Amino acid sequence: MASNRHLGRIIALQTLYEYDFRLAASDSSLDLDEVLTRNIARFSKTVEDVEFIKSLVWGVVKASKGLDKQLQPVAPEWPIDQIARMDRIILRIGLWELENEPDVPPKVVINEAVELAKAFGADNSSKFVNGVLGTLFKRVNAAAEKAAPKAKKTPLKQKKSHSGASK
């Protein structure tokens, strides 16, 4: 399943890259469903979780403006439209997964994004992606901890062994 999800992320990345490129070129024939269907079909014998791919692609497309607003403050010296297209898409995928895939551990999401950046990005892309997503995860985690009600702490009692010594 894990390697299948990795392939799914690659297909999503290819789809989103083509979509972003053609959108920027004002391609009037752009049809995201067609691009997605074509890219999934290329790997039909090996890909199993098609719904994951579709969810990832459509989730990123629908949330891209909001994702960009969250990404921008973490990399203020890089306006979002000046970040390399591949890096920007990988960051969007990673952030969307962090926010919408609770069954996937955050470290796995970040590691997968770093691996995509190593495979498809420039020389320093993996470090950039790791830094941005790691910072976002820390901020989200800190905010969640602040928002969660503090549990009343009770001191742990030490158990005594049969010999009477504390453990």
N, C-alpha and C positions, 0 to 999 in steps of 0.2 A: 504493500500500500504506500509506504513512504517514497519509494523510487517512482511509483506511479504518480504521486502528488508532485514530485519534482518535475516529471515530464509534463504534467498538467500546468505547472507554473511556467515552464518554457513555452508551451503552446499559448498560454494567456499572454505572456510577454511578447511573443511574435505577433499575435493578433493586435494587442494594444499598440505596439510599435507601428505596424502598418496603418492602423486606424489614425493614430496621432499624425503620422507623416502625411497621409492623404488628406486629412482634415486641414492641416497647415497649408497644403497645396491647393485648397479649395476644390478638391476632386468631387464633382457633382454626381459621379456614379458610385460614390462610397456607400456601401451597405454593410454595416457591422455584422449582421446575421450571416451574410454571404461569406465574409472574411473568416468569421469564427467557424462556420460549418466546413469550409475548405481546409482550414488549418487542423481541425479535429480529424477530418477524414484522412489526412495524410498519415496519421498515427493510429488509425482505427484498430489495427491488429494488436497494438500494445497498450493503448490508453483504456482505462476502465472507468474512471470517475469523471465522466463527461459533465455531470451536473456541477462538480466542483469548478471545472474550467469556466463553464457558463456563468456561474455565480461570481467568480472572481472577475471575469471580464466585465460583465454588466455592472457589478458592484463598483468597480474602479471607475468606469465611464460615468455612471450616475453621480458618484461622490467626488469626482476629480476636483471641482472648485473648492469644496470643503477640505479635501485632503491637502491641496496646495496651500490653503490658508494656515493649516497646522504645520506644514513643512517649512514655510517661509521663515518664521522666527527662529528656527533651529539652525538655519544656514543663511543669516542675514546678509553676508557678503556676496551671496549668489542669488540674485532675483530668480524666481522660479522659472521664468521663460529663458534664462541664460544657463540653467543647468542642462547638461547634455541630455538630449531626448531619452537615451537609453537609461541613464541614471534616474531621471525624473520619473520614468515609468516604473522602474524597479522600486523606487521609494514609495510611489503610490500603491503598488501591489503590497509591499510590506506593511505599510501603515493601514491599508484597508484590512489586511489579514489580522493585524494586531487588534483592531477594533471589532471585527466581525466573525472571527473564527475562534471562539473560546475553547474549542477542543484541541487546538494546536498550541502547544506551549510557546510563549513569546521568544524564548531562545531559539527554538526551531524556526520560527518565522524569520527572525533576524539572520540566522545562519543561512537559510535558503536564499534570502535576498542577497547576502554577501556572495554566495556561490553563483547566483545569476550575474552579479556584477563582475566577478572574476571571469566568467565564461564569455560575457557579451559586452562588458564595458571597457573603459580605457584602463591604463595601468593603475591609477589611483582610485578607481571607482569603488572597489571593494572597501577600502578604508573610509571613504566618504559615506557610503551607504551604511556601513557599520556604525560610524559616529552619529549620523543623523537619527537612524532608527533606535540606536541605544539610548540616545538623549531623550527622544520622544517617549520611549518605554519608561524610562526613569521618571519623567514628568507625569505621565499618566498614572503610574504606580503610586507616586507620592500624593497626587491629588485624590486618588481612590482611598488611600490610607487616611488622609485628613477627613474625607467625607464619611468614612465608616465610623460608626459609634465605637468609642473606646470600650474594650471589654474590661470588666473589673478583674484586676490581677489578684490572684490569691497565692500566697506562698506555697510552694510545693513542700509537702511533708516528706522527710526522709524515711525510707523504709529501713527497718532493722532486720538484719539477717538472723538466722537461728542462733548465731554466736553472740548476738547483742550488738555487733558493730554496725555503724551506719553505713549505708551504701551511697 
